[in-house]
Amino acid sequence: MTLFIGTLKLREPHFSLSLCHDCLQYHHKHGGWVLKWVNIQRIDHPRIHMGWDLVEIPFIGLRIKDYDSFLTLITPRLAVGILTEQRAVLMQVLQSEQTDCPTGTCASQFDDLFEESHYRSREGAQYEGVIAMLANRMARLRSLLGYDLLVPVGSLDRDPADFIRLLHQYQRESNLIQIN
């Protein structure tokens, strides 16, 4: 069993995020995605309500300006991986938002875990299947958390607050390069 788990770990990417002067790249065992800095509207640590408190969740949140430039580069395999990883976050957010369901096991909550397999972007592009499901999940996360895409803090090489500062620095420098 140890050899099997070790083999699976060796197949994962050696690094998770690459920062370039014009983009942010995420490397995942199921593929990867690229976001241009100009397409990122907001970067921060998402928070949810737990009673009267705001609690940070273990993710870095990215708010995207244009879904089309992101969705056209996503493979179905990666979309399924992202949907699967973010299911627990969605359940946690839904549970924190539903005050009439203290146990978190209400039937209506489980209906919210499934996304539509059709999506039409603001620019009119049509998406089907798991890419559409990912787009719908992104839209739902935006309405619940204010972010479209979540990067697990376990994939970072430093403290999340430090990493957010680093991302902001790269985004500012990218904006300066474009101005010149």
N, C-alpha and C positions, 0 to 999 in steps of 0.2 A: 504494500500500500504506500509506503514511504517513497519508493522508487517511482511509482505512478504519479504521486503528487509532485515530486521533484521534477519529473519530466514535463508536467503541465506548467510548472513555474518557469522552467527554462524556455518554454515556447512563448511566454509573454514578452512584450517589448522591454528593452533595457531602460527606456525612459518613457515618461508619459506625455510630457508637454515640451514643445520646442517653441522658443520665442525668436521670431525673426523681426527685421526692421519693418516689414509690411504685413505680417500675419502671425497668428497664434495657431499652432498645430497640436492636435491631440492624437496620441498614438494609443490604440486599444488593441487587445488581443483579437478582436473581430474586425479590425480595420482602423480607420482614422478619419478625422475631419480637419478642415482648415477654415479659419475665420479671419478675414482681413480686419485690421484694426479699425478701419473706417466703418465697418459693419457692426461694430460693438458699441452699443449705446451706453451700457452701464455694467460695471463689475463690482461685486460686493459679496458679503457673507449673508445668505438668506436667514431670516428669523421667522419663527412661528410662535403663536400664542400657546402657552401652557398655563392655563388659569389666568392670573393677572400678569404673568411674566412673559417677556419675549426671550425665546431660547434660540441660540444659533444652531443650525443643523450642520452636519459635517460635510458640507459642500461649498464650492465657490459658485456663485450665480453669475451668469452672463445674459444680458438682455441684448437681443439681436435686432437690428434695424430692418433688414431685408431677409425674409425666410428663403426666398428663391435661390439666392446665391449660396446659401448653406445646404438646402435640401437637394440640389442638383448634384452635389458631390458625395452624398451619403449612400453607402451600399445597403441593400436590404439586410444583410447579415449584421452590420453595425447598428442599424435602426432597431433590430430585435434586441441586440445586446443593451442598448441604451434604454429601451422601454422596460426591459426586465430589471435592470439596475435601479431605475427610478420608481419602480412600483412601490417599494417600501416607503420612499419619501412621500409619494402621493398619498398612500394610506395614512401616514403620520400627519400630513397636512390636513387631509379630510377629517381625520379624527379630532384635530385641534380646532377645526372650524365648526364642527357639529356639536353644539352644546346640548342638544336634545338626545344625544347618543353617548352616554358616559362610558359604556363598556367598549365602544369601538367596533362592535360586531353587528350593527344594524344592517338589515337587508339592503336598504337604499344605498348604503355606503359602497357595497360591493358592485352595484351597478355602475358606479363612477370609475371603476378600474379599467373598463373597456373603452377603447377609443374607436371612433368611426374610421372606416377604411377609405373614405373619400375626403379630399381637402382641396379647396380652391383658394389660392393666395389672393392678396389684395391686388396684385398685378394681373390676375386672371389665369395663372398657371394651374393646371389640374394635376393632382397627385392621387395615386391609387395604392392600395395595399399597405405594407408596413411603413413606407415613407409617409403616406397620408396619416397613418396612426401616430407616427412620431410628430408630425406637424400639429396634429390636434392635441397631443400631449404637451407640446411646447406652448401652445396657446392656453391650455388649461393651467399649466404652471405659471404662466405670465399673469393670469387673472388671480391665482391664489397667492403666489409669492412675489411677483413682480419680475421674474426672470424666466427666460425661455430654455436655457440649457444649464445643467448642473454638472460640475466637475468634482468628483470625490476628493476630499482632502487627503485621503490615503495615497493618492497618486502624486502628491506634491513632495518636493525635497526639502521643504522648510515650513515654518509656521504659516498658517493661512493668512494672517494679517500681513506678514512680510511678503508673502507671495502676491497678495492683492496690490500692495504698494509697488512691487516690481512690474506687475501687469499695467498699472496706471502709468508708470514711468515709460514703458515701451510704447504705450498708446500715445502719450504726449510727444515723444520723440518722433513717432510716425507722423503725427499731425504737423510737426515742424518741418519734416522732410518734404511733405506734400506742399506746404506753403512755399518753400524755397524752390 
